[in-house]
Amino acid sequence: MSLRHAAALALVGWYLMSPPFDASLKKPDLDAPLAKWSQIGSFDTAQECNGQEAYNLKQAHAARVTGLLLETDEAAQCIASDDPRLKGK
């Protein structure tokens, strides 16, 4: 790996993203463009982001969260901060 490649990787952060709510379907809109999703966390590494995602889901299950909140937690995704889908069109 070149120094330039290593430096580029070091600049990439990670976002934990949650889908928007589709009022007409009364559920999270999993097909919405990523640019419309909400950032619910920011992390230095994918491992930290994935850890938070797993923690959130574990807490939701422990609290016996159901319905829309659980669906939203289950749909959350870790996305690299340089992912072009975050910019939209």
Residue pairs with C-beta under 8 A, 6 or more apart in sequence:
11 82
12 80
12 81
12 82
13 42
13 43
13 44
13 80
13 81
14 42
14 43
14 44
14 45
14 46
14 48
14 49
14 78
14 79
14 80
14 81
15 39
15 41
15 42
15 43
15 49
15 78
15 79
15 80
15 81
15 86
16 39
16 40
16 41
16 42
16 43
16 49
16 52
16 53
16 56
16 76
16 77
16 78
17 34
17 37
17 38
17 39
17 40
17 76
17 77
17 78
17 79
18 28
18 37
18 38
18 40
18 72
18 73
18 75
18 76
19 28
19 29
19 30
19 32
19 37
19 38
19 72
19 75
19 76
20 28
20 29
20 32
20 36
20 37
20 38
21 27
21 28
21 29
21 68
21 72
22 28
22 29
22 32
26 68
27 68
27 71
28 68
28 71
28 72
28 75
29 36
30 75
33 85
33 88
33 89
34 79
34 83
34 85
34 86
34 88
35 85
35 86
35 87
35 88
36 88
37 77
40 76
41 49
41 52
42 81
43 49
43 52
43 78
46 78
46 80
49 78
50 78
53 76
53 77
53 78
56 73
56 76
57 73
57 74
57 76
60 69
60 70
60 73
61 70
65 73
79 85
79 86
